[in-house]
């Protein structure tokens, strides 16, 4: 079996009886902590679990050529800033939809989609903080329209608490208001800020 890491042949072979074990062995032996696995190709084709099955089910014998691509933390952070706009657009549209569902009292369906939106929002905040650290950006010193990025991030965190409080009180009207009028606006603001943050990181 041929193994390539970032376009270069990997010397010394790779342990493991299936794809997952081999990838774990690769990460343990050849990847530094600052690098993230971004793409896996099997026999020239991108690995997709839906098409090829779980990594544990893909045996070593079925793999003739394994290609793995990685990025360092800075590259991952810049990639996130360059692509976060579409993610935020999608999330804002989903939030609008959830607010509508709460307004028409479809609480069961609304709650299910709301939890997905909340998880997506928390993931965005987590990746944003990781990006800030990877690029060594001082969010307190970067201001847009007189408001620092740190303050904007804190506002987002407070909004999450407001949402959780409204959910706990089962105040669906308040929850819909916060989603539609506050969270959507902040998501659109952050979408607008992503290119500016990326520009700052590259300057």
N, C-alpha and C positions, 0 to 999 in steps of 0.2 A: 504494500500500500504506500502510495506517495502522500506525504503530508507537507503542506505549504503554510507558512505563517507570514502574513503581510507580504505575500508574493515571493518569499524566499523558501527554498527547501529546508525542512526541519531535519537536522542531523540526529541520529541516535534512536529513531523510531519513537513509538508512542504506546504506552501500556493501555489496557482496557479491552473488554470484550464487546462493548457496544458504544454507540456514539456518545452518550452521556458520560460514560466512564473515561473515554478518550479525551473529551473536552475538559473534564475535571483535571485529568492528568496534565493536559497542556497548560491549564491555568496555574496549576501548582508548580510546574517545573519551568515554564518559559515566559510567563507573564508577570511583569512587575505590578505592584498594587495600583499604580496610577493609570493602568491601561484597562480598557473595557472592550469586551468582545462585541463586535457590531454585525458581522455577517459570517455565515457558515455555508459553504457549498460542498455538495456531495456529488462526485462524478460529474462535475461541471455544472450542476444545477443548484440554485439556492435551496437551502434546507427549509421546508415548510411543513410543520407538524400536521397540518390538515391534509396534506397530500401524501407525505411519506410516513406518517405515523409518529408516535412518541420517540424521543431520542433513545430511550432505554430499549425500544423494540428494534432499533436499527443495528443489526449485528456487524461486527468488525469485518466479517467475510464478505458482506454486501458492499463494502466501501473500497473502491479501487483508488480513489483520489479524494483527499480531504483538504479543503482550503479554508483557512480561517483568517478573517480580517479584524484588526483591532484599531482603536483610536486611544490617544492619551486623554487625560482628564480635560485639558484645555480644548482639544479638538471637539470632544463630546459637548462641552459647554457652548462653544461657538456654533456647533451644529444645532443645539437646542434653541439658541437665540434666533438662528436663521429660519427655523421651522415652527416656532411656537405660535406664530400668528394664526395658522390654519387650525391648530389645536384649540386655541382660544375662541376662534370663530365658531367651531363646532360645539364647544362647551357652552358658549353664550346662547346659541340656538336651542340647545337641549334645556338650558335653564329657563328660557322663555316658555318652552313647551310645558315644563313641569309647573310653572306658575299658572298657566292656563288651566291645567288639570286640577290644581288645588282650587281654583276659582269656580269651576263647575262641579265641585264636591266629589270628584272621582278620587277619593283619598287613597284607596288601595293601590291603584295604578300610579298615582302621583307619588306616593311614598316610595314605591319601588324605583322609579326613575330618579327621584330626589336623592336617594342613597348613592346611586351611580354617579350623579353629578357631584355630590359632596366628595366622594372618593377621588374623582378626577380633579377637583379643585385642590384638594389636599396634596395630591401628587404633583400638580403644577407648582404649588408653593414649596414643596420639598425639593424639587429639581431646580427651582429658581435659587433657593438658598445654596444648594450644592454648586450651581453655576457661579454664583457670586464668590464663593470661597475658591473655586478652581481658578477663576480669572483674577483673583485678588482685587476685587472691586470694592470700594468703600461706598456702600449705599447711603450712608449718612451725608457724604460729600457730594453726591450726584443729585442735583435738583432739576426738576422739570416743572415749569410754571410755578415756581416758588415752593414746591413740595418735594422733599427728598424721597428717594426710592425706599429708604428704610421706613419712613412714615407711611408710604403707600402700602408697603408690605404689612405693617402693623394694622392698618385699616382693614386689609383683607382678612387678617387673623381675627380682628374684632367682629367682622361680618360673619365669620364661621361660628363664633360664639353666639351671635344673635340668632342665627339660623337654628342652632342646636337648642337654644332656649325656647324659641317659638315652637319647635317640634315637640319638645318636652311638655309644653303647656297645651299642645294640640290646638294652637291658634293658627289655623290654616290660612286665614285671611292675611294675618301679619307675615306669615312665612312666604306667601305669594308676593306680597308687597316688597319684602326685602330681596327676594330673588329677582323680581322684575325690575324694580327701580334702583336698587343699590348694587347688587352683585353684577347684573348685566353691564351697568355703566363702568364698574371697575374692571371687568374683563375686557371691555373695549378699550379702556385707557391703557391697560397692560399690553394689549395687542399693538397699540400705537407706539408704546415705549420700547418694544423688543429690538427694532432696528437701531434705535438710539443707543441702547445699552451695548449692542454688538459693536457699534461704531466706536463707542468709548473704550471697549475692551481692546480694539485693534489699534487705537491711537497711541 
